[in-house]
């Protein structure tokens, strides 16, 4: 138990540090740089920042309700299709960007001050307290910390890569994101027709191996070796994450040597169809 609390406290500090680093970086951007394209498809840097601000606001509100005993969906909530939700969220963040024009930094400061307050309040109680999330339903405060690390780490990369050709993921975030990988893939899986025969993938990140079996309608992913794989991919933890988050395509990864693949690369193309970013 003490070890779990220490790990959560460490992750809270990682999340806070990421937000602080991003805020410092944003303060140094020129007006022109805010309008440059990011690594997040179809979004400018300012759109990514709008997304990070809105996410922090919604998370703080949900965590506050959770501390009050309410982890239910909002009144009238109807679960949307993943693709429709992604499109709606993207437009929402662009609209909010226009509302905040010229005041991004003030909104960033306010939203993350409130979110970090919620982290501190959860730390005084129980990290198992549930709070509502639109894609995952009721989830623990600890899971929400993971989610914020994911958002900050990936979008930090999206922003920095607009200016730094060799931008990478924050090293402290890589183990957290790899641990979250099955949950992330579950959130962005887009089913297809059932396959005549399941496709088996093997992902080797050096420090661990994931085995994934996809039936088309569903998939299962677990840590552990597999005696047979239709496609085996080897990469560093960072490059595996950039691939699964859609920041590095299979073709780009193979051409650059960042991804090493054995098997029919058509399975790599199909993976990118099944597992779309959110």
Buried (B, 14 or more C-beta within 10 A) or exposed (E): EEEEEEEBBEBBEBBBBBBEBBBEEBEEBEEEBBEBBBBBEEBBBBBBBBBBBBBBBBBBBBBBBBBEEBBEEEEEEEEBEBEEBBEEBBEEBBEBBEEBEEEBBEBBEBBBEBBBEBBEBBBEEEBEBBBBBBBEEBBBBBBBBBBBBBBBBBBBBBBBBBEEEEBBBBEBBBEBBBEBBBBBBBBBBEEEEEEEEBBBBBBBBEEBBBBBBBBBEEBEBEEEEBEEBBBBBBBBBBBBBBBBBBBBBBEEBBEEEBBEBEBEEEBBEBBBEBBEBB
